[in-house]
Amino acid sequence: MEVLCLWWVNGWMQTLLILKQILRWLKKPKVLRLLCLASSVVGLLCYALSSSFNRLLGSWSWWKMLLYIIFSSITCLAVLFTPARSSSSSHRLEVHLAFLVLVTTSVYSFFFDNVVKGKPDAYSLISCAAFATMSLGLSNLTQFGFQIDLLYFFCGVLTVQLMKIKLWLVIVGGGFSYSLLQLRDYPRDTPEEQNQVIIQVDDSGSVSNSSHDSTLGTSPEDEDLRFQDHLLTQSNSPSQEESVDDVLIIQQQLMNCVKELEKENEMLVPMLCSHVDKYFKAVFDSKEVPDDPDINLVMDSLPSEIMRRLKETMKLMVNAGFMEECSNIYSKWRREFLEQCLRALGLQFETPNNEDVEKWLKTCKAAANILFPNEKRLCNYLFSEIPVAAADVSINKVCKEVTIGLVSFADTIMTTGNLSNLLFNIVPKMSESFVELSREFISLVLYRKFSFIDDIQDVRQRLAMLKKLRKFIYPNKVQAPVTDGGLHLITKKAMDYIHLICKGKIKQRDDQTYRMGNSSFWVVIGRMIELLESELEAKSKDYYADPALGSVFMINNLSYIEQKTLDLKFDDDWFRQNRAKVEQKCNLYIRSSWNKMVEFLKAETYESAEPDVVPDVMKDKLHLFNLHFEETCTIQSTWTVSNKRLKERIIKSIEEFLLPQYGKFCDNFRVAFGNQAYHYIKFGFLDIQNCLSHLFLLDEEMNTEDKKNI
């Protein structure tokens, strides 16, 4: 028998639990909105088919149908898209709506009582029940005040119509009306759920907890009174379990305040976005100096009473030792608000293209001048009676996600974007925006240093590097060409600057494994050198009509770039690639300068002639070689090479290219002319080598610097 009783009690409890779950599900906003829509559709259809409509308005006609369809459509749309009331809603509007409902229901009641006689049909009963259900849903979705009047009205009409059928049916009407009224006041979350909290105690004895995202089943004012009463009745020496319960109540109160304030976003987000749009128009369109943005907009727009309760609750929670939990709840609320604002403004950016750069610039402006200062103002108020660390931690969490996105995007642009477009269009704008952003963050966080502030400073440094490089590579003053093919001034200035900042970075890091390619800094350094080399390549073609001199120019400048990076932590692949470029330029120099002379010496240039004229052809070829060799040596003896080792390397390459062909030609010439050959051969091997050794003047400044490196 006891087992049977327990089984029955357990079954009854399970049934109650399921019923409560269903009731709570019915209280969800989306479900309520769908319930309202379905009820309104059913009510309008049934009322159109009911005898009450026929008796009030007569038989259907096309114009009645058209008007009813329009009225029904407006009603359904109003039910589907009815807004929730915010604290900023006009009370004048509420009064007028209530008055309109009062007059409409009164007029309808008058005509219904005078015209409609007899017993109602099923359609009339269903329409009244459906309209009552619709009013129930509206009274939970919105708080304009007139919905409860509609609920009473339709419940009353339904009860009266049931009594016209049978007097005892008043019980049915009363029961239905009572159920709707109870359902309206049923809390969205049951009290039992408030206790569904996971409590964890770590090894140190500290208590942490997590609870379901739920609200208490009473009004905010009742919750506040209950919360205060609970604090007043605490014992002087509470146990650990009682302390945890106290903190859970404080945390629940904090979450309730936040949820109330989240409802204000429907009004506050458009308001703030409108303010940002006006600021953008002043900054980007009119190019005028904009008015100072309103940094109190968010603070002044939120309900003061709820803000007061939120401030007191946060203070109690932090004082109870749960600063982290308090900060998490607060920062989650504010991060979601910032995300809503950015979505409404259309300031999401993902790919590094010109359109997204403009969005990035606008996001920086909005964040630095409006969004973050408003958040700072709000945070300062709410944490004004709390230790400074709590405010710092919270504002960091609120702003961090947006800031990391801005930093990451800028990093991507600098490491992948088009270099010339980057220098001339993007870098100047980004630099200005990052100055504003970093200045705002430094003012946001006064007492603690957060990692993302260092990230901002790093990006600022890289932008400043590119901006400075632009001044070196593209100076405002036109520079004279380097006539002797030596080191260009832009190479010296740019590489001296790059060397200086790289040495500073290495010293700052003091990390022997910190090599090029391991961070955005070194990627940008590599791109800066790449840009310098491309500009030097362009100058080598513009400055020099002689390709050989252009190649010597590139050899000198590429060698200086390598020399300035020897003591930096560039990886081996970079040096291999740079030396390959120098080798390529050496080959181009030899081919463009000495290839023609070698052509004179090749056997096929004279063996193809008639046998009796071969000696004369050989004498002509030797004569042309002598002229060109002397001329080339005379001209190139005035060209400059950056250092002695490089000069020796180039001369050795010339000897390896020229001397074998010259020796072979001289042997053939001696065979053809015998002892007379020495009357025509002007240069011996030693003479050739001696002339080549006098090629190129050394750059004394470069040679001195090279010795220092050695």
C-alpha positions as CSV (number, residue, x, y, z in Angstrom):
1,M,0.0,0.0,0.0
2,E,2.9,2.4,0.9
3,V,4.5,1.5,-2.4
4,L,1.3,2.3,-4.3
5,C,1.0,5.6,-2.5
6,L,4.6,6.5,-3.3
7,W,4.0,5.5,-6.9
8,W,0.9,7.7,-7.0
9,V,2.6,10.7,-5.4
10,N,5.6,10.3,-7.7
11,G,3.3,10.1,-10.8
12,W,1.4,13.2,-9.6
13,M,4.7,15.1,-9.1
14,Q,5.9,14.1,-12.5
15,T,2.6,15.3,-14.0
16,L,2.9,18.6,-12.2
17,L,6.5,19.0,-13.4
18,I,5.5,18.3,-17.0
19,L,2.6,20.8,-16.6
20,K,5.0,23.4,-15.3
21,Q,7.4,22.8,-18.1
22,I,4.5,23.3,-20.6
23,L,3.3,26.4,-18.9
24,R,6.9,27.9,-18.9
25,W,7.3,27.0,-22.6
26,L,4.0,28.8,-23.3
27,K,5.4,31.9,-21.7
28,K,8.4,32.1,-24.1
29,P,8.2,35.3,-26.3
30,K,8.4,33.4,-29.6
31,V,5.7,30.9,-28.5
32,L,3.5,33.7,-27.2
33,R,3.8,35.6,-30.5
34,L,2.9,32.5,-32.5
35,L,0.0,31.8,-30.2
36,C,-1.3,35.3,-30.6
37,L,-1.0,35.1,-34.4
38,A,-2.8,31.7,-34.5
39,S,-5.5,32.9,-32.1
40,S,-6.1,36.0,-34.1
41,V,-6.4,34.1,-37.4
42,V,-8.8,31.5,-35.8
43,G,-10.8,34.3,-34.1
44,L,-11.2,36.4,-37.3
45,L,-12.2,33.4,-39.5
46,C,-14.7,32.1,-37.0
47,Y,-16.2,35.6,-36.4
48,A,-16.6,36.0,-40.1
49,L,-18.6,32.8,-40.2
50,S,-20.6,33.4,-37.0
51,S,-24.2,34.4,-36.7
52,S,-23.2,37.5,-34.6
53,F,-21.4,39.0,-37.6
54,N,-24.4,38.4,-39.9
55,R,-26.8,39.9,-37.4
56,L,-24.6,43.0,-36.8
57,L,-23.5,43.8,-40.4
58,G,-25.9,41.9,-42.6
59,S,-25.0,39.5,-45.5
60,W,-21.6,39.5,-47.1
61,S,-20.9,41.7,-50.1
62,W,-17.7,42.3,-52.0
63,W,-16.9,45.6,-50.3
64,K,-17.5,44.1,-46.8
65,M,-15.2,41.2,-47.8
66,L,-12.5,43.7,-48.9
67,L,-12.7,45.8,-45.7
68,Y,-12.7,42.7,-43.5
69,I,-9.7,41.3,-45.3
70,I,-7.8,44.6,-44.8
71,F,-8.9,44.8,-41.2
72,S,-7.8,41.2,-40.6
73,S,-4.4,41.7,-42.3
74,I,-3.7,44.8,-40.2
75,T,-4.7,42.9,-37.0
76,C,-2.4,39.9,-37.8
77,L,0.5,42.1,-38.7
78,A,0.1,44.2,-35.6
79,V,0.0,41.0,-33.5
80,L,3.1,39.6,-35.3
81,F,5.2,42.7,-35.1
82,T,3.9,44.4,-31.9
83,P,6.9,45.9,-30.1
84,A,7.7,45.4,-26.5
85,R,7.2,48.5,-24.3
86,S,10.4,50.1,-23.2
87,S,10.9,52.6,-20.4
88,S,11.1,55.4,-23.0
89,S,7.6,54.6,-24.5
90,S,5.3,57.6,-24.3
91,H,2.7,57.4,-21.5
92,R,0.5,59.6,-23.6
93,L,0.4,56.9,-26.3
94,E,-0.6,54.4,-23.6
95,V,-3.4,56.6,-22.4
96,H,-4.7,57.1,-26.0
97,L,-4.6,53.4,-26.8
98,A,-6.5,52.5,-23.6
99,F,-9.1,55.1,-24.4
100,L,-9.5,53.8,-28.0
101,V,-10.0,50.2,-26.7
102,L,-12.6,51.5,-24.1
103,V,-14.6,53.3,-26.7
104,T,-14.4,50.5,-29.2
105,T,-15.5,47.8,-26.8
106,S,-18.3,50.0,-25.4
107,V,-19.7,50.7,-28.9
108,Y,-19.5,47.1,-29.8
109,S,-21.2,46.0,-26.6
110,F,-24.1,48.5,-27.2
111,F,-24.8,47.2,-30.7
112,F,-24.3,43.6,-29.7
113,D,-26.8,43.8,-26.9
114,N,-29.4,45.6,-29.0
115,V,-29.1,43.7,-32.3
116,V,-27.9,40.2,-31.5
117,K,-30.7,38.1,-30.1
118,G,-31.0,34.5,-29.5
119,K,-28.4,31.8,-28.8
120,P,-24.9,32.2,-30.3
121,D,-23.5,29.5,-32.5
122,A,-20.3,27.6,-32.1
123,Y,-18.4,30.1,-34.4
124,S,-19.2,33.0,-32.0
125,L,-18.0,31.0,-29.0
126,I,-14.8,30.0,-30.7
127,S,-14.0,33.5,-31.9
128,C,-14.5,34.9,-28.4
129,A,-12.2,32.3,-26.9
130,A,-9.6,32.9,-29.6
131,F,-9.7,36.6,-29.1
132,A,-9.4,36.2,-25.4
133,T,-6.3,33.9,-25.9
134,M,-4.8,36.5,-28.3
135,S,-5.3,39.2,-25.6
136,L,-3.6,36.9,-23.1
137,G,-0.5,36.6,-25.3
138,L,-0.4,40.4,-26.0
139,S,-0.6,41.2,-22.3
140,N,2.6,39.1,-21.7
141,L,4.4,40.3,-24.8
142,T,3.8,44.1,-24.3
143,Q,3.0,46.3,-21.4
144,F,0.9,49.1,-22.9
145,G,-1.9,48.3,-20.5
146,F,-4.9,47.9,-22.8
147,Q,-4.4,44.2,-23.4
148,I,-5.7,43.2,-20.0
149,D,-8.9,45.2,-20.7
150,L,-9.3,43.3,-24.0
151,L,-8.8,40.0,-22.1
152,Y,-11.5,40.9,-19.6
153,F,-13.9,42.0,-22.3
154,F,-13.6,38.9,-24.4
155,C,-13.8,36.6,-21.4
156,G,-16.9,38.5,-20.3
157,V,-18.5,38.2,-23.8
158,L,-17.7,34.5,-23.9
159,T,-19.3,33.9,-20.5
160,V,-22.4,35.8,-21.4
161,Q,-22.9,33.9,-24.6
162,L,-22.4,30.6,-22.8
163,M,-25.1,31.7,-20.3
164,K,-27.5,32.4,-23.1
165,I,-27.2,28.8,-24.2
166,K,-27.4,27.3,-20.7
167,L,-27.2,29.1,-17.4
168,W,-25.0,26.6,-15.8
169,L,-22.4,27.1,-18.6
170,V,-21.3,30.1,-16.6
171,I,-19.1,27.6,-14.8
172,V,-17.4,26.8,-18.1
173,G,-16.9,30.4,-19.0
174,G,-15.7,31.3,-15.5
175,G,-13.3,28.4,-15.5
176,F,-11.9,29.3,-18.9
177,S,-11.5,33.0,-17.9
178,Y,-9.9,32.0,-14.6
179,S,-7.4,29.7,-16.3
180,L,-6.3,32.5,-18.7
181,L,-5.9,35.0,-15.9
182,Q,-3.8,32.5,-13.9
183,L,-1.7,31.7,-17.0
184,R,-1.1,35.4,-17.5
185,D,0.4,35.8,-14.0
186,Y,2.3,32.5,-14.1
187,P,6.1,33.2,-13.8
188,R,8.3,32.5,-16.8
189,D,10.7,30.5,-14.5
190,T,9.5,28.4,-11.6
191,P,10.9,28.9,-8.1
192,E,12.3,25.4,-8.2
193,E,14.6,26.3,-11.1
194,Q,16.2,29.0,-9.1
195,N,17.7,26.3,-6.9
196,Q,19.1,24.3,-9.9
197,V,22.6,25.7,-9.2
198,I,25.9,23.8,-9.6
199,I,28.2,24.6,-6.7
200,Q,31.9,23.7,-6.9
201,V,34.5,23.9,-4.2
202,D,38.1,23.8,-5.3
203,D,41.0,22.5,-3.3
204,S,41.7,25.9,-1.7
205,G,38.2,26.0,-0.3
206,S,36.9,28.8,-2.5
207,V,33.4,28.5,-3.8
208,S,32.3,28.9,-7.4
209,N,28.9,28.4,-8.9
210,S,26.9,28.4,-12.1
211,S,23.2,28.8,-12.5
212,H,20.7,28.6,-15.3
213,D,19.9,31.8,-17.1
214,S,16.6,32.3,-15.5
215,T,14.6,35.0,-13.8
216,L,12.6,34.9,-10.6
217,G,8.9,34.4,-10.8
218,T,7.9,37.8,-9.4
219,S,8.1,41.4,-10.6
220,P,11.4,43.3,-10.4
221,E,10.2,45.4,-7.5
222,D,9.1,42.3,-5.5
223,E,12.5,40.6,-6.3
224,D,14.3,43.7,-5.0
225,L,12.2,43.7,-1.7
226,R,12.8,40.0,-1.3
227,F,16.5,40.4,-1.9
228,Q,16.8,43.3,0.7
229,D,14.7,41.4,3.3
230,H,17.0,38.4,2.8
231,L,20.1,40.5,3.4
232,L,18.5,42.0,6.6
233,T,17.7,38.6,8.1
234,Q,21.2,37.1,7.6
235,S,22.8,35.6,10.7
236,N,25.9,37.1,12.2
237,S,28.0,34.0,11.6
238,P,26.5,32.2,8.5
239,S,27.7,28.8,7.5
240,Q,29.4,28.2,4.1
241,E,26.2,26.9,2.6
242,E,24.3,29.9,3.7
243,S,27.0,32.2,2.3
244,V,26.7,30.4,-1.1
245,D,22.9,30.9,-1.0
246,D,23.4,34.6,-0.3
247,V,25.7,35.0,-3.3
248,L,23.4,33.1,-5.6
249,I,20.6,35.4,-4.6
250,I,22.8,38.4,-5.3
251,Q,23.9,36.9,-8.6
252,Q,20.3,36.2,-9.6
253,Q,19.3,39.8,-8.7
254,L,22.2,41.1,-10.9
255,M,21.1,39.0,-13.8
256,N,17.5,40.2,-13.4
257,C,18.6,43.8,-13.6
258,V,20.7,43.1,-16.7
259,K,17.7,41.4,-18.4
260,E,15.5,44.4,-17.7
261,L,18.1,46.7,-19.2
262,E,18.6,44.4,-22.2
263,K,15.0,45.2,-23.2
264,E,16.1,48.8,-23.7
265,N,18.3,47.8,-26.6
266,E,15.4,48.0,-29.0
267,M,15.3,51.7,-28.4
268,L,18.9,52.4,-27.5
269,V,20.7,50.7,-30.4
270,P,18.9,52.7,-33.1
271,M,19.4,55.9,-31.1
272,L,23.2,55.3,-30.7
273,C,23.5,54.3,-34.4
274,S,21.8,57.5,-35.5
275,H,24.3,59.4,-33.4
276,V,27.2,57.5,-35.0
277,D,25.8,58.1,-38.5
278,K,25.7,61.9,-37.9
279,Y,29.3,61.8,-36.7
280,F,30.3,59.8,-39.8
281,K,28.6,62.3,-42.0
282,A,30.5,65.2,-40.4
283,V,33.9,63.4,-40.5
284,F,33.8,61.6,-43.9
285,D,31.4,63.5,-46.0
286,S,31.4,67.2,-45.1
287,K,35.1,67.1,-43.9
288,E,34.1,69.6,-41.2
289,V,35.2,69.5,-37.6
290,P,32.5,67.4,-36.0
291,D,30.9,68.3,-32.7
292,D,32.1,66.5,-29.7
293,P,30.3,63.1,-29.5
294,D,27.9,62.5,-26.7
295,I,29.6,60.2,-24.3
296,N,26.7,60.2,-21.9
297,L,24.1,59.0,-24.4
298,V,23.9,55.4,-23.1
299,M,24.1,56.4,-19.5
300,D,21.4,59.0,-19.8
301,S,19.0,56.7,-21.8
302,L,18.9,53.8,-19.4
303,P,16.2,53.8,-16.6
304,S,17.8,55.4,-13.5
305,E,15.9,53.2,-11.0
306,I,17.1,50.0,-12.6
307,M,20.6,51.4,-12.9
308,R,20.6,52.3,-9.2
309,R,19.5,48.7,-8.3
310,L,22.2,47.3,-10.6
311,K,24.9,49.4,-9.0
312,E,24.0,48.4,-5.5
313,T,23.8,44.7,-6.5
314,M,27.2,44.8,-8.2
315,K,28.7,46.4,-5.2
316,L,27.3,43.7,-2.9
317,M,28.5,40.9,-5.2
318,V,32.1,42.3,-5.5
319,N,32.2,42.9,-1.7
320,A,31.2,39.2,-1.2
321,G,34.4,38.2,-3.1
322,F,32.8,37.4,-6.4
323,M,34.3,40.1,-8.6
324,E,35.0,37.7,-11.5
325,E,31.4,36.5,-11.7
326,C,30.1,40.1,-11.5
327,S,32.5,41.2,-14.2
328,N,31.6,38.3,-16.5
329,I,27.8,39.1,-16.3
330,Y,28.4,42.8,-16.8
331,S,30.9,42.4,-19.7
332,K,28.7,39.8,-21.5
333,W,25.8,42.3,-21.4
334,R,27.9,45.2,-22.8
335,R,29.7,43.1,-25.4
336,E,26.4,42.0,-26.9
337,F,25.2,45.6,-27.0
338,L,28.4,46.6,-28.9
339,E,27.9,43.8,-31.4
340,Q,24.3,44.8,-32.0
341,C,25.4,48.4,-32.7
342,L,28.1,47.3,-35.1
343,R,25.7,45.0,-36.9
344,A,23.1,47.8,-37.2
345,L,25.8,50.1,-38.6
346,G,27.0,47.5,-41.1
347,L,30.6,47.6,-39.8
348,Q,31.5,43.9,-40.0
349,F,34.6,43.3,-42.0
350,E,36.3,40.0,-43.0
351,T,38.4,40.3,-46.1
352,P,41.3,42.7,-46.7
353,N,39.8,44.7,-49.6
354,N,39.3,48.4,-50.1
355,E,35.6,48.3,-49.1
356,D,36.5,46.6,-45.8
357,V,39.3,49.1,-45.2
358,E,36.7,51.8,-45.2
359,K,34.5,49.8,-42.8
360,W,37.6,49.3,-40.6
361,L,38.3,53.1,-40.5
362,K,34.7,53.8,-39.6
363,T,34.7,51.1,-36.9
364,C,37.8,52.6,-35.4
365,K,36.3,56.1,-35.4
366,A,33.0,54.9,-33.9
367,A,34.8,52.8,-31.3
368,A,37.3,55.4,-30.2
369,N,35.1,58.4,-30.2
370,I,31.6,57.1,-29.3
371,L,31.2,53.5,-28.4
372,F,34.1,53.0,-26.0
373,P,33.8,56.4,-24.2
374,N,30.1,55.6,-23.6
375,E,31.0,52.3,-22.2
376,K,33.7,53.9,-20.0
377,R,31.1,56.4,-18.7
378,L,28.7,53.6,-17.9
379,C,31.4,51.5,-16.3
380,N,32.6,54.4,-14.1
381,Y,29.2,54.9,-12.8
382,L,28.4,51.3,-12.0
383,F,31.8,50.6,-10.5
384,S,32.2,54.0,-8.7
385,E,32.0,52.4,-5.2
386,I,33.9,49.3,-6.1
387,P,37.7,48.7,-6.2
388,V,39.3,50.1,-9.3
389,A,40.5,46.7,-10.5
390,A,36.9,45.5,-11.0
391,A,36.2,48.4,-13.4
392,D,39.5,47.8,-15.2
393,V,38.8,44.1,-15.7
394,S,35.3,44.7,-16.9
395,I,36.0,47.5,-19.4
396,N,38.9,45.3,-20.7
397,K,36.5,42.4,-21.4
398,V,33.9,44.7,-23.0
399,C,36.3,46.3,-25.5
400,K,38.8,43.4,-26.0
401,E,36.9,41.5,-28.7
402,V,36.2,44.5,-30.9
403,T,39.8,45.7,-30.5
404,I,41.4,42.4,-31.3
405,G,39.3,42.3,-34.5
406,L,40.6,45.8,-35.5
407,V,44.2,44.8,-34.7
408,S,44.0,41.5,-36.6
409,F,42.5,43.2,-39.7
410,A,45.2,45.9,-39.7
411,D,47.8,43.2,-39.4
412,T,46.4,41.3,-42.3
413,I,46.3,44.4,-44.5
414,M,50.0,45.2,-43.8
415,T,51.2,41.7,-44.5
416,T,49.1,40.9,-47.6
417,G,47.9,44.1,-49.1
418,N,49.3,45.8,-52.3
419,L,52.4,47.6,-51.2
420,S,52.0,50.8,-53.3
421,N,48.4,51.2,-52.4
422,L,49.3,50.4,-48.8
423,L,51.8,53.2,-48.6
424,F,49.9,55.9,-50.4
425,N,46.2,55.2,-49.4
426,I,45.8,52.9,-46.5
427,V,48.7,53.6,-44.1
428,P,48.1,57.3,-43.6
429,K,44.4,56.7,-42.8
430,M,45.1,53.7,-40.6
431,S,47.8,55.5,-38.6
432,E,45.4,58.3,-37.8
433,S,42.7,55.9,-36.6
434,F,45.1,53.9,-34.5
435,V,46.4,57.0,-32.8
436,E,42.8,57.8,-31.7
437,L,42.1,54.2,-30.7
438,S,45.3,53.8,-28.6
439,R,44.7,57.1,-27.0
440,E,41.2,56.1,-26.0
441,F,42.4,52.7,-24.6
442,I,45.2,54.4,-22.5
443,S,42.5,56.6,-21.0
444,L,40.1,53.6,-20.5
445,V,42.5,51.5,-18.5
446,L,44.5,53.7,-16.1
447,Y,45.5,51.2,-13.4
448,R,46.3,47.9,-15.2
449,K,48.1,47.1,-18.5
450,F,46.3,44.6,-20.8
451,S,47.9,42.6,-23.6
452,F,45.7,44.0,-26.4
453,I,47.0,47.5,-25.6
454,D,50.5,46.2,-26.5
455,D,49.0,44.7,-29.7
456,I,47.6,48.2,-30.6
457,Q,51.0,49.7,-29.9
458,D,52.7,47.1,-32.1
459,V,50.4,47.8,-35.0
460,R,51.0,51.5,-34.5
461,Q,54.7,50.9,-34.7
462,R,54.4,48.9,-37.9
463,L,52.2,51.6,-39.5
464,A,54.7,54.2,-38.4
465,M,57.5,52.2,-40.0
466,L,55.7,52.0,-43.3
467,K,54.9,55.7,-43.1
468,K,58.5,56.6,-42.4
469,L,59.7,54.3,-45.2
470,R,57.4,56.2,-47.6
471,K,59.3,59.4,-46.8
472,F,62.6,57.8,-47.5
473,I,61.6,56.0,-50.8
474,Y,59.3,58.7,-52.1
475,P,60.9,62.0,-50.9
476,N,59.1,65.2,-51.7
477,K,62.3,66.7,-53.1
478,V,63.4,65.3,-56.4
479,Q,66.8,63.6,-56.1
480,A,69.5,63.7,-58.8
481,P,70.3,60.4,-60.5
482,V,73.4,58.5,-59.3
483,T,75.6,58.8,-62.4
484,D,78.3,56.4,-61.4
485,G,75.9,53.5,-60.5
486,G,76.8,53.7,-56.8
487,L,74.6,53.6,-53.7
488,H,71.4,55.5,-53.9
489,L,70.5,57.8,-51.0
490,I,67.1,56.2,-50.5
491,T,68.8,52.8,-50.0
492,K,71.1,54.2,-47.4
493,K,68.4,56.0,-45.5
494,A,65.8,53.3,-45.7
495,M,68.2,50.5,-44.7
496,D,69.8,52.5,-41.9
497,Y,66.3,53.1,-40.5
498,I,65.3,49.4,-40.9
499,H,68.5,48.3,-39.3
500,L,67.9,50.7,-36.3
501,I,64.3,49.5,-35.6
502,C,65.3,45.8,-36.1
503,K,68.2,46.1,-33.6
504,G,65.8,47.8,-31.2
505,K,63.3,45.0,-31.6
506,I,65.9,42.3,-31.1
507,K,67.3,44.1,-28.0
508,Q,63.7,44.4,-26.7
509,R,63.0,40.7,-27.2
510,D,66.5,39.4,-26.3
511,D,65.5,36.2,-28.0
512,Q,68.0,34.4,-30.2
513,T,65.3,32.4,-31.9
514,Y,63.3,35.5,-32.8
515,R,63.9,35.3,-36.5
516,M,62.3,36.8,-39.6
517,G,59.0,35.2,-40.5
518,N,58.0,34.4,-37.0
519,S,55.9,37.5,-36.4
520,S,54.1,40.2,-38.2
521,F,56.9,42.6,-37.4
522,W,59.4,40.7,-39.5
523,V,56.9,40.1,-42.3
524,V,56.4,43.8,-42.5
525,I,60.2,44.4,-42.5
526,G,60.6,41.9,-45.3
527,R,57.9,43.7,-47.3
528,M,59.6,47.1,-46.7
529,I,62.8,45.7,-48.2
530,E,60.8,44.2,-51.0
531,L,59.3,47.6,-51.7
532,L,62.7,49.3,-51.6
533,E,64.1,46.8,-54.1
534,S,61.2,47.3,-56.5
535,E,61.7,51.0,-56.4
536,L,65.4,50.6,-57.0
537,E,64.7,48.4,-60.0
538,A,62.4,51.1,-61.4
539,K,65.1,53.7,-60.9
540,S,67.8,51.6,-62.6
541,K,65.7,51.6,-65.8
542,D,64.8,55.3,-65.5
543,Y,68.3,56.6,-64.7
544,Y,70.5,54.6,-67.0
545,A,70.3,54.1,-70.8
546,D,73.2,51.7,-70.5
547,P,71.8,48.4,-69.1
548,A,75.3,47.5,-67.8
549,L,75.4,50.6,-65.6
550,G,71.8,49.8,-64.4
551,S,72.9,46.4,-63.4
552,V,76.0,47.8,-61.5
553,F,73.6,50.1,-59.7
554,M,71.4,47.2,-58.6
555,I,74.5,45.2,-57.6
556,N,75.7,48.0,-55.3
557,N,72.3,48.6,-53.7
558,L,71.4,44.9,-53.2
559,S,74.8,44.3,-51.7
560,Y,74.3,47.2,-49.3
561,I,70.9,45.8,-48.3
562,E,72.5,42.4,-47.5
563,Q,75.4,44.1,-45.6
564,K,72.9,46.0,-43.4
565,T,71.1,42.8,-42.5
566,L,74.1,40.6,-41.7
567,D,73.8,41.2,-37.9
568,L,70.0,40.9,-37.9
569,K,68.1,37.8,-37.3
570,F,67.0,37.2,-40.9
571,D,66.8,33.5,-41.8
572,D,69.1,31.7,-44.2
573,D,66.5,31.5,-47.0
574,W,66.3,35.3,-47.1
575,F,70.1,35.6,-47.6
576,R,70.1,32.9,-50.2
577,Q,67.4,34.7,-52.2
578,N,69.2,38.1,-51.9
579,R,72.5,36.6,-53.1
580,A,70.7,35.0,-56.0
581,K,69.4,38.4,-57.0
582,V,73.0,39.9,-56.9
583,E,74.3,36.9,-59.0
584,Q,71.5,37.5,-61.5
585,K,72.4,41.2,-61.8
586,C,76.1,40.3,-62.2
587,N,75.2,38.0,-65.1
588,L,73.1,40.7,-66.7
589,Y,76.0,43.2,-66.4
590,I,78.5,40.8,-68.0
591,R,76.1,39.9,-70.9
592,S,75.1,43.5,-71.6
593,S,78.7,44.9,-71.3
594,W,81.1,42.2,-72.5
595,N,79.0,39.9,-74.6
596,K,79.5,42.0,-77.8
597,M,83.3,41.8,-77.4
598,V,83.2,38.0,-77.0
599,E,81.1,37.8,-80.2
600,F,84.1,39.4,-82.1
601,L,86.3,36.6,-80.8
602,K,84.2,33.6,-81.7
603,A,85.5,31.5,-84.6
604,E,82.2,31.4,-86.5
605,T,82.4,35.2,-87.0
606,Y,85.3,34.8,-89.4
607,E,85.4,31.1,-90.5
608,S,82.3,31.5,-92.5
609,A,84.1,34.0,-94.8
610,E,85.9,33.0,-98.0
611,P,89.3,31.3,-97.2
612,D,91.3,34.0,-98.9
613,V,89.6,36.8,-96.9
614,V,89.7,35.1,-93.5
615,P,92.9,36.8,-92.4
616,D,91.5,40.2,-93.2
617,V,88.3,39.4,-91.3
618,M,90.3,38.3,-88.3
619,K,92.3,41.5,-88.3
620,D,89.1,43.6,-88.5
621,K,87.6,41.6,-85.6
622,L,90.7,42.0,-83.5
623,H,90.8,45.7,-84.2
624,L,87.1,46.1,-83.1
625,F,87.8,44.1,-80.0
626,N,90.8,46.4,-79.1
627,L,88.7,49.6,-79.6
628,H,85.7,48.3,-77.6
629,F,87.8,46.9,-74.8
630,E,89.7,50.2,-74.4
631,E,86.5,52.2,-74.5
632,T,84.7,50.0,-72.0
633,C,87.6,49.9,-69.6
634,T,87.9,53.7,-69.8
635,I,84.2,54.3,-69.2
636,Q,83.7,51.7,-66.4
637,S,86.8,52.9,-64.6
638,T,84.6,55.8,-63.5
639,W,81.8,53.7,-62.2
640,T,81.5,53.0,-58.5
641,V,81.4,49.7,-56.7
642,S,80.4,49.6,-53.0
643,N,83.3,47.6,-51.6
644,K,86.6,45.9,-52.5
645,R,85.3,42.4,-52.2
646,L,82.4,43.1,-54.5
647,K,84.8,44.7,-57.1
648,E,87.1,41.6,-57.0
649,R,84.1,39.4,-57.4
650,I,82.8,41.2,-60.5
651,I,86.3,41.4,-62.1
652,K,86.8,37.7,-61.6
653,S,83.5,37.0,-63.3
654,I,84.6,39.1,-66.3
655,E,87.9,37.3,-66.5
656,E,86.1,33.9,-66.4
657,F,83.8,35.0,-69.2
658,L,86.3,36.9,-71.4
659,L,89.8,35.4,-71.2
660,P,89.1,31.8,-72.5
661,Q,87.5,33.2,-75.7
662,Y,90.3,35.8,-76.1
663,G,93.0,33.1,-75.6
664,K,91.5,30.8,-78.2
665,F,91.2,33.7,-80.7
666,C,94.8,34.7,-80.2
667,D,96.0,31.1,-80.8
668,N,94.0,31.0,-84.1
669,F,95.4,34.4,-85.0
670,R,99.0,33.3,-84.5
671,V,98.3,30.2,-86.7
672,A,97.0,32.5,-89.4
673,F,99.7,35.2,-89.2
674,G,102.7,33.5,-87.7
675,N,105.3,35.9,-86.3
676,Q,103.4,38.9,-87.8
677,A,100.6,38.2,-85.3
678,Y,102.4,40.2,-82.6
679,H,102.2,43.3,-84.7
680,Y,98.4,43.2,-84.4
681,I,97.8,41.7,-80.9
682,K,97.8,44.7,-78.7
683,F,96.8,43.1,-75.4
684,G,98.3,40.1,-73.8
685,F,96.7,38.1,-70.9
686,L,98.5,40.2,-68.3
687,D,97.5,43.4,-70.1
688,I,93.8,42.3,-70.1
689,Q,93.9,41.5,-66.4
690,N,95.7,44.7,-65.6
691,C,93.0,46.8,-67.5
692,L,90.2,44.9,-65.7
693,S,91.8,45.5,-62.3
694,H,91.4,49.3,-62.9
695,L,87.6,49.0,-63.4
696,F,85.3,50.7,-60.9
697,L,86.1,53.2,-58.2
698,L,85.5,52.1,-54.7
699,D,82.9,53.8,-52.6
700,E,85.1,54.9,-49.7
701,E,82.2,55.5,-47.3
702,M,80.9,52.0,-48.0
703,N,84.3,50.4,-47.9
704,T,85.0,51.9,-44.5
705,E,81.6,50.6,-43.2
706,D,82.4,47.2,-44.7
707,K,85.7,47.1,-42.8
708,K,83.9,47.8,-39.6
709,N,81.6,44.9,-40.1
710,I,84.6,42.7,-40.8
